[in-house]
Amino acid sequence: MSLTAEHYMARALELARRGEGRTRPNPAVGAVLVRDGRIVGEGFHPAAGQPHAEIFALREAGEAARGADLYVTLEPCNHQGRTGPCTEAILAAGVARVVVGTEDPNPRVAGCGLRRLAAAGIAVQSGVLAAECRRLIAPFAKHIVSGLPFITLKSAVTLDGKTATSRGDSQWISGPASREWVHRLRDRVDAIMVGIGTALRDDPRLTTRLPEGGRDPLRVVVDSRLRLPEQAALLQLDSAAPTLVATTAQAAPDQVDRLRRAGAEILVVAERAGRVDLTALARLLGERGLQHILLEGGAGLNAGCWEAGLVDRLMLFVAPKVVGGADGFGIFAGRGVERLAEARGVREMRVQQVGDDLLIEAEVQVCSQD
């Protein structure tokens, strides 16, 4: 049976995901070399400073790379960075055809790699599983273009859209399979962000807890008046990742000293309407090199980020439960829009079952930043 280009690109995506969350400031990339219908080399980019995916695949293939087809999720680089240009390695290996998922989103280099290969006589094809490849590198793409981190809003809701009962009971809406899924996501993002309301109500740890371990991301608490207690679980962790508290210049100096002594990093951010300016915070986090932030609420912070146009992806776990009644909590606080015509749209919706829950993912329609 002859396998399709989509089949090999899907394998390249599977490989790329092994490096997801570890390659910053670079994107996650996977590559597969195929000759005579057989995979002869595979690779993925594991970390910045390490060889790119194409190089690992070429090394594994050896002489079998000559005359082979290379499937790679992202356009090969054509510039000298910490490692040499992948285009030159591809030409030296004698690869016959290069199939890419998507072009490099960096406007300064987009298309250069493909043009270099085509000019050397290599057959080039672009756009195979393009949507999937673009989603994989969406955090890198947003950061390289705008300097802002990509924000994924994650929430668990009941079938009637509640995140908690009228008394605030929310543990657990989603099932164990969904919770493990979230921990695997935490392992792949650069930071988790919550509001002070969530920190006070739930006293979360915001760590990655997986059977095989995992990497803790930076923890960010938006706390305009520094109400976080020094006994908070976020400040009592044996974790390599720090806890950062974002506040404003209105926070009392003694409160700043109190939390610093407890081990928190304090980030003073410009304010808007008496609270942390979330767009200013996003820019500061982007300047630290953070590409992907997981927003875990609560409703006030969710609403603030949504209204500021900072949310890029929705990830909703819908549990087979109904709270009922008019009371209870939703994903967002506030009034929202008054007319359906004003509602923000989403695109590329994906639905899958995770345990007993449904996971709905979607990309948020782009809106302009202030």
Disulfide bonds with the S-S distance in Angstrom:
none
